[in-house]
Amino acid sequence: MQETMIDTTVTYTIVYMDKLYVIEKVPARVCQETGEEFFAPETVEHIHYLIKKGKQPDRVIEAPVYNYS
């Protein structure tokens, strides 16, 4: 069976306390067949640290929000 996982970086988005956060250049293993992303536990911990500690963002963007209905 051929390995379909590659090590790369991705853009990760998360909503926390009604705010949208975008984290760029996150290390991940990505399945080339499905696009599913896998993160090491220390990567997830670092993402939580960035958000919860209120680190100054590198930049701020504006995003439109739509209701599906």
CORLIN-V224587 format. One record per run of one state. SS is the DSSP state (H for helix, E for strand, L for the rest). FROM is the first residue (numbers start at 1). TO is the last residue. If there is no record, write none. Layout:
# CORLIN-V224587
{{SS:FROM:TO} {SS:FROM:TO}}
This chain:
# CORLIN-V224587
{{L:1:4} {E:5:16} {L:17:18} {E:19:31} {L:32:36} {E:37:38} {L:39:40} {H:41:52} {L:53:69}}
